[in-house]
């Protein structure tokens, strides 16, 4: 088991969250927000363009995603902030128990 990797049960919805900031460290609503899902070998599985429906506050986004298979995954939040790309990635593990 790798330390620091969050583990979830297969079939459970996982709330994926991110907060975007400007250069001064203030939360900001970016444009072109996309949630990307990769498998453990970095093969892209999905691109999920997001709307304000998943915006929970200034710069705050969440998406409930259900992983239907076991394995390691990487999710990536991508957005444009003042014409500059911004992203955040995290690796998670999904197991059947």
C-alpha positions, 0 to 999 in steps of 0.5 A: 500500500502506498502511503498518502493515497486515499482508498475508496470502495468500488461503486461508491460515489467519490466527491472530488473537490478543488479550489482555484486561486489567482496569483495573489492567493484569492479564490477565483472562478476560472473559465473552461473547468474540466475534470479529467479521469485517468487510469493508473497508467495515465490513459485518459478515461474521461473529460468532464467539462463542468458548469456552474452546477458543480460550483459551490462557492467562489473558486470552489468546485465539486463533482461526485464521480462513481468508479465502477472498476478497481485499480488506481486512478488519477483525477485532474482538475483543469481550468483557465485563470486569466488565460493561464492554465491551472491544474491539480492532480491526485491519485486514488485507489479503488478496491472491492471489499 
